[in-house]
């Protein structure tokens, strides 16, 4: 999967990973992908809700060690 932009939100708690993702997505073109790495366990459901509210597509979520990886496609 091609990733157009990466965002490191490790160490940040809710709502900062979502706010940083929102800002990053605003600077991207439609169809581009963003990978966000977070250490906040609540970010899993936060990104699911964010995708539903904004229309951006949540392509993937996975846990790697203590990191939660979220991949979104800009609407």
N, C-alpha and C positions, 0 to 999 in steps of 0.2 A: 504494500500500500504506500502510495506516495504521500509524504507529509510536507506541506508547504511552509508551515510555521510551527515552532515548538515553544512551549511556555513552561517554565519551571516554577511551580507554586508550592514547592516543598517547604514545610515549616509555617505555612499560612493557614489560618483557620477560617471557617465560614464567616462571612460571605466573600472573603478576599479572592479565593480561586475563581469563583464565578464572575466577580467583577473584573478581574484581569482577563479572563477568557472573553467576556463581553467586549471589552476594549480592543482586544486583539482581533476578534472576528469583525469588528466594525471597520478595521483597516484592511481587510482581506476582500478578494473578489469572490463572487458567487461560484460555488463549486470547489473552492480551495479547502484544504483540510488543516486542522489545528490539533496538535497533540499536547495535552496538558498533563503534567505529572504533579501529583499532590500527595501529601502525607495525611490529610484529613479524611478519616473514614466516612464522615458525613458527606463528603464530596460525591460519593457514588449516587446517592439519591438526589443530591442537589443538581448534578448534571443531567439526570433523567428529567427532573422537573423543568430545568432550564431549557432543555431541548423541546419539550412539549409547549412551553410558553412562547418560545421565540420562533419556532419553525425550523431551526437549525437541526440537522440530522446527527444523532448520536450513533456513530458507526461502530464503536467498540469501547468496552470497558474491561479492564483486567487489573489484577493485583500482582505485582512483582515485588516480593519481599515486603517491605513496609510502604512501598509506593503504590498509588492508585493511578492508573493510566486511563485517560479519557481521550477518545479521538472523535472530533466533530467535523462535519462538513457545513460550510457556510451556505445559507439558503440563497 
